[in-house]
Amino acid sequence: MVTGERRGSARTAVVWDALGPILEGGARHVVDIGGGTGGFAVRIAEGGHRVTVVEPSPDALAALGRRAREAGVDVVGHQGDVSDLPALVGADSADVVLCHGVLEVVEPADALARIREVLRPGGTLSLLVANRHAAVVARAMAGHFHQAHELIDDAAPAARGRGPAARRYTADELRDLLATAGFDVRATHAVRVFADLVPGSVLDLEPGSTAALTDLERAVAERPEFLPLATQLHVLAG
């Protein structure tokens, strides 16, 4: 396993752990918004679930199709974004909705309203977003002190002509957004507390380091004191 794959497994382990119990006990209809090339979608389909990906990029959808064929599974791909969700998948049609890395680049209240439309009663939203607290620390450590300062109180600072700025959220802001949209938060997880900080050389040279790093990520995932340090926040809501 190359360094990127090692780090990737440590970065996503907490999210997969959270999804595991939700995907047990029979086939589900899972809708993956912005599912890209199918990193989550194909693996979920391999578990026997019906998976629909809504993705704006035709290139990503083409790569998703190739990945699904190679894995021997069927994944339905639709070109569109979260605003198209009800028309593409239908109201009350999804048992699980994945919204990973999407709420940063869309209007959050509208997106959550569309997700609410397609999620069946009793269904689960898996929401993964960038954490503003951790972004402040990361920019300061890189020497970008002015950017770090801007981020302290601003969820989406100016991008200075480089395209739309991504929003970032604190755990409290995320809970408030979800409550306003009619969701109940069931669990909140700290994701990538350490995985982005560990040098690749450590994962290459130290035997068992990837497994130990993954265990460490799991150990702090549900501890609220580590939420401000996590690169991403993961919430299960319904």
C-alpha contacts under 8 A as a table, 3 or more apart, distances in Angstrom:
res1	aa1	res2	aa2	distance
1	M	5	E	6.04
1	M	6	R	6.28
2	V	5	E	5.41
2	V	6	R	6.24
2	V	204	D	7.88
3	T	6	R	5.02
3	T	7	R	6.11
3	T	200	G	6.16
3	T	203	L	6.52
3	T	204	D	6.35
4	G	7	R	5.18
4	G	8	G	5.91
5	E	8	G	4.87
5	E	9	S	6.13
6	R	9	S	5.35
6	R	10	A	6.58
6	R	203	L	7.22
6	R	210	T	6.03
7	R	10	A	5.20
7	R	11	R	6.12
7	R	195	A	6.45
7	R	196	D	7.91
7	R	200	G	7.97
7	R	203	L	7.82
7	R	210	T	7.20
8	G	11	R	4.96
8	G	12	T	6.26
9	S	12	T	5.48
9	S	13	A	5.92
9	S	214	T	7.58
10	A	13	A	5.46
10	A	14	V	7.97
10	A	192	R	7.64
10	A	195	A	6.33
10	A	210	T	6.79
10	A	211	A	7.76
10	A	213	L	6.54
10	A	214	T	4.66
10	A	217	E	7.25
11	R	14	V	7.38
11	R	191	V	6.84
11	R	192	R	5.26
11	R	195	A	5.94
11	R	196	D	7.93
11	R	214	T	7.73
12	T	15	V	5.44
12	T	16	W	6.33
12	T	191	V	7.60
12	T	192	R	7.88
13	A	16	W	5.17
13	A	17	D	6.07
13	A	214	T	6.80
13	A	218	R	7.54
14	V	17	D	5.04
14	V	18	A	6.32
14	V	189	H	7.59
14	V	191	V	6.41
14	V	217	E	7.09
14	V	218	R	5.92
14	V	221	A	6.82
15	V	18	A	5.14
15	V	19	L	6.26
15	V	191	V	7.48
15	V	234	H	7.07
16	W	19	L	5.05
16	W	20	G	6.01
17	D	20	G	5.31
17	D	21	P	7.77
18	A	21	P	6.80
18	A	22	I	7.58
19	L	22	I	5.29
19	L	23	L	6.29
19	L	126	S	7.86
20	G	23	L	5.39
20	G	24	E	6.48
21	P	24	E	5.24
22	I	124	T	7.87
23	L	26	G	7.36
23	L	27	A	7.52
23	L	28	R	6.94
24	E	27	A	7.94
26	G	49	H	7.99
27	A	48	G	5.95
27	A	49	H	4.69
27	A	50	R	6.98
28	R	49	H	5.13
28	R	50	R	6.11
28	R	94	A	7.89
28	R	95	D	5.89
28	R	96	V	7.31
29	H	49	H	6.22
29	H	50	R	4.80
29	H	51	V	5.87
29	H	52	T	7.65
29	H	93	S	7.45
29	H	94	A	5.28
29	H	95	D	5.30
29	H	96	V	6.51
30	V	49	H	7.04
30	V	50	R	6.15
30	V	51	V	4.81
30	V	52	T	6.28
30	V	94	A	5.90
30	V	95	D	6.04
30	V	96	V	4.75
30	V	97	V	5.77
30	V	98	L	7.42
31	V	51	V	5.85
31	V	52	T	4.79
31	V	53	V	5.82
31	V	54	V	7.45
31	V	94	A	6.28
31	V	96	V	6.29
31	V	97	V	4.76
31	V	98	L	6.13
32	D	35	G	5.14
32	D	41	A	6.72
32	D	51	V	7.36
32	D	52	T	6.18
32	D	53	V	4.71
32	D	54	V	6.26
32	D	97	V	5.88
32	D	98	L	4.63
32	D	99	C	6.40
33	I	53	V	5.95
33	I	54	V	4.92
33	I	55	E	6.30
33	I	81	D	7.19
33	I	82	V	6.59
33	I	97	V	7.37
33	I	98	L	6.02
33	I	99	C	5.30
33	I	100	H	7.31
33	I	102	V	7.43
34	G	53	V	7.02
34	G	54	V	5.73
34	G	55	E	4.49
34	G	56	P	7.03
34	G	81	D	7.08
34	G	99	C	7.10
34	G	100	H	7.27
34	G	101	G	7.71
34	G	102	V	6.46
35	G	38	G	5.67
35	G	39	G	7.39
35	G	40	F	7.21
35	G	41	A	6.82
35	G	53	V	5.63
35	G	54	V	6.59
35	G	55	E	5.99
35	G	100	H	7.73
36	G	39	G	7.45
36	G	53	V	7.96
36	G	55	E	6.13
36	G	57	S	7.54
36	G	60	A	5.16
36	G	61	L	6.64
36	G	64	L	6.98
37	T	60	A	4.96
37	T	61	L	6.19
37	T	62	A	7.76
37	T	63	A	5.33
37	T	64	L	4.19
37	T	65	G	7.97
37	T	67	R	7.43
38	G	41	A	4.67
38	G	42	V	5.35
38	G	43	R	7.93
38	G	53	V	8.00
38	G	64	L	5.15
38	G	67	R	7.18
38	G	68	A	7.75
39	G	42	V	6.28
39	G	43	R	6.96
40	F	43	R	5.54
40	F	44	I	6.19
41	A	44	I	5.20
41	A	45	A	6.12
41	A	51	V	6.36
41	A	52	T	7.81
41	A	53	V	7.19
41	A	75	V	7.31
42	V	45	A	4.99
42	V	46	E	6.16
42	V	67	R	7.30
42	V	68	A	5.81
42	V	71	A	7.43
42	V	73	V	7.19
42	V	75	V	7.01
43	R	46	E	5.01
43	R	47	G	6.69
44	I	47	G	5.16
44	I	48	G	7.15
44	I	49	H	6.21
44	I	51	V	7.34
45	A	48	G	5.30
45	A	49	H	4.87
45	A	50	R	6.16
45	A	51	V	6.00
45	A	73	V	6.28
45	A	74	D	7.04
45	A	75	V	6.89
46	E	49	H	7.20
46	E	71	A	7.61
46	E	73	V	6.32
50	R	74	D	7.86
50	R	75	V	7.17
51	V	74	D	7.77
51	V	75	V	5.34
51	V	76	V	6.34
52	T	75	V	5.97
52	T	76	V	4.69
52	T	77	G	5.85
52	T	78	H	7.57
52	T	89	V	7.87
53	V	75	V	7.26
53	V	76	V	6.13
53	V	77	G	4.76
53	V	78	H	6.15
54	V	77	G	6.04
54	V	78	H	4.88
54	V	79	Q	5.85
54	V	80	G	5.72
54	V	81	D	6.20
54	V	82	V	7.54
54	V	85	L	7.47
55	E	58	P	7.67
55	E	60	A	7.49
55	E	61	L	6.83
55	E	77	G	7.35
55	E	78	H	6.33
55	E	79	Q	5.13
55	E	80	G	5.40
55	E	81	D	5.94
56	P	79	Q	5.03
56	P	80	G	4.62
56	P	81	D	5.56
57	S	60	A	5.26
57	S	61	L	6.39
57	S	79	Q	6.78
58	P	61	L	5.00
58	P	62	A	6.19
58	P	79	Q	6.60
59	D	62	A	5.11
59	D	63	A	6.32
60	A	63	A	5.07
60	A	64	L	6.07
61	L	64	L	4.85
61	L	65	G	6.20
61	L	77	G	6.37
61	L	78	H	7.80
61	L	79	Q	7.47
62	A	65	G	5.12
62	A	66	R	6.46
63	A	66	R	5.14
63	A	67	R	6.14
64	L	67	R	5.07
64	L	68	A	6.09
64	L	77	G	7.92
65	G	68	A	5.17
65	G	69	R	6.19
65	G	75	V	7.38
65	G	77	G	7.82
66	R	69	R	5.17
66	R	70	E	6.17
67	R	70	E	5.17
67	R	71	A	6.28
68	A	71	A	5.07
68	A	72	G	6.08
68	A	73	V	5.32
68	A	74	D	6.23
68	A	75	V	6.48
69	R	72	G	4.92
69	R	73	V	6.10
69	R	74	D	7.29
70	E	73	V	7.91
78	H	88	L	7.21
80	G	83	S	7.84
80	G	84	D	5.94
80	G	85	L	7.72
81	D	84	D	5.51
81	D	85	L	6.78
82	V	85	L	5.12
82	V	111	A	5.93
82	V	114	R	6.86
82	V	115	I	7.65
83	S	86	P	7.71
83	S	110	D	7.65
83	S	111	A	6.61
83	S	114	R	6.51
84	D	87	A	5.61
84	D	88	L	6.11
85	L	88	L	5.20
85	L	89	V	5.99
85	L	90	G	7.36
85	L	114	R	6.45
85	L	115	I	7.29
85	L	118	V	7.25
86	P	89	V	5.59
86	P	90	G	4.74
86	P	91	A	5.57
86	P	114	R	6.61
86	P	115	I	7.99
86	P	117	E	6.60
86	P	118	V	5.85
87	A	90	G	5.66
89	V	93	S	6.68
89	V	94	A	7.96
89	V	118	V	7.18
90	G	93	S	5.65
90	G	118	V	6.03
91	A	117	E	5.39
91	A	118	V	4.21
91	A	119	L	7.15
91	A	120	R	7.84
92	D	117	E	6.24
92	D	118	V	4.42
92	D	119	L	4.96
92	D	120	R	4.21
92	D	121	P	7.30
93	S	118	V	5.49
93	S	119	L	6.13
93	S	120	R	5.89
94	A	97	V	6.49
94	A	118	V	5.89
94	A	119	L	4.83
94	A	120	R	5.65
94	A	123	G	7.13
95	D	119	L	6.18
95	D	120	R	5.78
95	D	122	G	7.76
95	D	123	G	4.69
95	D	124	T	6.44
96	V	119	L	6.94
96	V	123	G	5.67
96	V	124	T	4.82
96	V	125	L	5.84
96	V	126	S	7.41
97	V	115	I	7.43
97	V	119	L	6.93
97	V	124	T	6.41
97	V	125	L	4.89
97	V	126	S	6.13
98	L	125	L	6.11
98	L	126	S	4.84
98	L	127	L	6.28
99	C	102	V	5.94
99	C	103	L	7.32
99	C	125	L	7.36
99	C	126	S	6.05
99	C	127	L	4.93
99	C	128	L	6.39
100	H	103	L	7.60
100	H	126	S	7.38
100	H	127	L	5.59
100	H	128	L	4.44
100	H	129	V	6.49
101	G	104	E	6.29
101	G	128	L	5.80
101	G	129	V	5.35
101	G	130	A	7.20
102	V	105	V	5.79
102	V	106	V	6.66
102	V	128	L	7.97
102	V	129	V	7.36
103	L	106	V	5.45
103	L	107	E	7.14
103	L	108	P	5.63
103	L	111	A	7.38
103	L	129	V	6.53
103	L	167	R	7.47
104	E	108	P	7.81
104	E	129	V	6.63
104	E	130	A	7.08
104	E	166	A	4.97
104	E	167	R	4.35
104	E	168	R	6.09
105	V	164	P	7.67
105	V	165	A	7.47
105	V	166	A	5.33
105	V	167	R	6.40
106	V	111	A	6.90
107	E	110	D	5.72
107	E	111	A	6.20
108	P	111	A	5.07
108	P	112	L	6.12
108	P	177	L	7.76
109	A	112	L	5.30
109	A	113	A	6.22
109	A	177	L	7.03
109	A	181	A	6.83
110	D	113	A	5.08
110	D	114	R	6.37
111	A	114	R	5.23
111	A	115	I	6.28
112	L	115	I	4.97
112	L	116	R	6.04
112	L	178	L	7.49
112	L	181	A	6.24
113	A	116	R	5.04
113	A	117	E	6.46
113	A	181	A	6.22
114	R	117	E	5.12
114	R	118	V	6.75
115	I	118	V	5.42
115	I	119	L	6.14
116	R	119	L	5.38
116	R	181	A	7.73
116	R	182	G	7.91
117	E	120	R	8.00
119	L	123	G	5.81
119	L	124	T	7.38
119	L	125	L	7.84
120	R	123	G	5.14
121	P	238	G	7.99
122	G	238	G	6.38
123	G	238	G	5.80
124	T	236	L	6.60
124	T	237	A	5.70
124	T	238	G	4.77
125	L	235	V	7.84
125	L	236	L	5.63
125	L	237	A	5.09
125	L	238	G	5.85
126	S	234	H	7.16
126	S	235	V	5.96
126	S	236	L	4.88
126	S	237	A	6.74
127	L	234	H	5.62
127	L	235	V	5.15
127	L	236	L	6.42
127	L	237	A	7.89
128	L	232	Q	6.58
128	L	233	L	5.69
128	L	234	H	4.49
128	L	235	V	6.53
129	V	168	R	7.04
129	V	169	Y	7.05
129	V	232	Q	5.46
129	V	233	L	5.45
129	V	234	H	6.67
130	A	135	A	7.93
130	A	167	R	7.69
130	A	168	R	5.13
130	A	169	Y	6.30
130	A	231	T	6.13
130	A	232	Q	4.54
130	A	233	L	6.37
131	N	134	A	5.67
131	N	135	A	6.42
131	N	168	R	5.47
131	N	169	Y	5.10
131	N	170	T	5.70
131	N	171	A	7.68
131	N	228	P	7.32
131	N	230	A	6.65
131	N	231	T	5.51
131	N	232	Q	5.01
131	N	233	L	5.97
132	R	135	A	4.99
132	R	136	V	6.35
132	R	151	L	6.87
132	R	152	I	7.38
132	R	155	A	6.78
132	R	168	R	4.84
132	R	169	Y	5.16
132	R	170	T	5.76
133	H	136	V	5.36
133	H	137	V	6.74
133	H	152	I	7.16
133	H	170	T	6.68
133	H	228	P	5.28
133	H	229	L	6.73
134	A	137	V	5.17
134	A	138	A	6.16
134	A	228	P	5.99
134	A	229	L	5.01
134	A	230	A	5.82
134	A	231	T	5.39
135	A	138	A	5.01
135	A	139	R	6.17
135	A	148	A	7.41
135	A	151	L	7.51
135	A	231	T	6.91
136	V	139	R	5.42
136	V	140	A	6.24
136	V	147	Q	7.77
136	V	148	A	4.55
136	V	149	H	7.21
136	V	151	L	5.91
136	V	152	I	6.35
137	V	140	A	5.15
137	V	141	M	6.10
137	V	148	A	7.02
138	A	141	M	5.19
138	A	142	A	6.29
138	A	148	A	7.93
139	R	142	A	5.04
139	R	143	G	6.35
139	R	144	H	5.08
139	R	145	F	6.61
139	R	147	Q	6.65
139	R	148	A	5.28
140	A	143	G	5.08
140	A	144	H	5.32
140	A	145	F	5.02
140	A	147	Q	7.87
140	A	148	A	5.54
141	M	144	H	7.44
144	H	147	Q	5.52
144	H	148	A	6.26
145	F	148	A	4.98
145	F	149	H	6.13
146	H	149	H	5.03
146	H	150	E	6.26
147	Q	150	E	5.10
147	Q	151	L	6.30
148	A	151	L	5.21
148	A	152	I	6.58
149	H	152	I	5.50
150	E	153	D	6.73
150	E	154	D	6.23
150	E	157	P	6.51
151	L	154	D	4.94
151	L	155	A	6.48
151	L	156	A	7.50
151	L	157	P	6.49
154	D	157	P	5.72
155	A	167	R	5.07
155	A	168	R	4.87
155	A	169	Y	6.17
156	A	165	A	5.70
156	A	166	A	5.69
156	A	167	R	4.36
156	A	168	R	6.42
157	P	165	A	6.44
157	P	167	R	7.91
158	A	164	P	7.98
158	A	165	A	6.15
159	A	162	R	5.44
159	A	163	G	6.31
159	A	164	P	6.28
159	A	165	A	5.02
160	R	163	G	7.84
162	R	165	A	7.99
169	Y	173	E	6.03
169	Y	174	L	6.24
170	T	173	E	5.20
170	T	174	L	6.25
170	T	228	P	7.59
171	A	174	L	5.14
171	A	175	R	6.30
171	A	227	L	7.35
171	A	228	P	7.99
171	A	233	L	7.04
172	D	175	R	5.18
172	D	176	D	6.24
173	E	176	D	5.14
173	E	177	L	6.18
174	L	177	L	5.13
174	L	178	L	6.23
175	R	178	L	5.20
175	R	179	A	6.09
175	R	185	V	6.90
176	D	179	A	5.12
176	D	180	T	6.14
177	L	180	T	5.25
177	L	181	A	6.31
178	L	181	A	5.04
178	L	182	G	6.34
178	L	183	F	5.10
178	L	184	D	7.04
178	L	185	V	7.33
178	L	237	A	7.94
179	A	182	G	5.12
179	A	183	F	5.18
179	A	184	D	6.28
179	A	185	V	7.77
180	T	183	F	7.43
183	F	237	A	5.97
183	F	238	G	5.28
184	D	237	A	5.35
184	D	238	G	5.41
185	V	188	T	7.52
185	V	235	V	6.90
185	V	236	L	6.08
185	V	237	A	4.32
185	V	238	G	6.75
186	R	235	V	7.44
186	R	236	L	5.45
186	R	237	A	5.20
186	R	238	G	7.32
187	A	235	V	5.69
187	A	236	L	5.24
187	A	237	A	7.14
188	T	222	E	6.81
188	T	233	L	7.10
188	T	234	H	5.68
188	T	235	V	4.50
188	T	236	L	6.58
189	H	221	A	4.98
189	H	222	E	5.21
189	H	223	R	7.84
189	H	227	L	7.32
189	H	233	L	5.93
189	H	234	H	4.95
189	H	235	V	6.29
190	A	193	V	6.57
190	A	220	V	7.10
190	A	221	A	4.54
190	A	222	E	6.50
190	A	223	R	7.64
190	A	224	P	7.81
190	A	226	F	6.57
190	A	227	L	5.00
190	A	229	L	7.88
190	A	230	A	5.25
190	A	231	T	7.86
190	A	232	Q	6.52
190	A	233	L	5.27
190	A	234	H	6.47
191	V	217	E	7.22
191	V	221	A	6.38
191	V	230	A	5.40
191	V	231	T	6.32
191	V	232	Q	5.07
191	V	233	L	5.80
191	V	234	H	6.66
192	R	195	A	5.06
192	R	196	D	6.33
192	R	217	E	6.78
192	R	230	A	5.38
192	R	231	T	5.36
192	R	232	Q	6.36
193	V	196	D	7.29
193	V	217	E	6.52
193	V	220	V	7.97
193	V	226	F	7.24
193	V	227	L	7.97
193	V	229	L	5.65
193	V	230	A	4.11
193	V	231	T	6.14
194	F	197	L	5.33
194	F	198	V	6.47
194	F	213	L	7.63
194	F	217	E	6.79
194	F	230	A	7.66
195	A	198	V	5.76
195	A	213	L	7.07
195	A	217	E	7.59
196	D	231	T	7.73
198	V	202	V	6.99
198	V	203	L	7.91
199	P	202	V	5.60
199	P	203	L	7.21
200	G	203	L	5.26
200	G	204	D	6.27
201	S	204	D	4.95
201	S	205	L	5.95
202	V	205	L	5.34
202	V	206	E	5.57
202	V	209	S	7.12
203	L	206	E	5.82
203	L	207	P	7.69
203	L	209	S	5.52
203	L	210	T	5.96
204	D	207	P	7.81
206	E	209	S	5.43
208	G	211	A	5.51
208	G	212	A	6.26
209	S	212	A	5.03
209	S	213	L	5.97
210	T	213	L	5.05
210	T	214	T	6.11
211	A	214	T	5.07
211	A	215	D	6.15
212	A	215	D	5.05
212	A	216	L	6.19
213	L	216	L	5.01
213	L	217	E	6.25
214	T	217	E	5.08
214	T	218	R	6.26
215	D	218	R	5.09
215	D	219	A	6.12
216	L	219	A	4.99
216	L	220	V	6.62
217	E	220	V	5.62
217	E	221	A	6.04
218	R	221	A	5.17
218	R	222	E	7.94
219	A	222	E	7.54
220	V	223	R	5.19
220	V	226	F	6.52
221	A	226	F	7.50
221	A	227	L	7.92
223	R	226	F	5.84
223	R	227	L	7.22
224	P	227	L	5.28
225	E	228	P	7.07
226	F	229	L	5.41
226	F	230	A	6.63
227	L	230	A	5.38
227	L	233	L	7.21
230	A	233	L	6.68
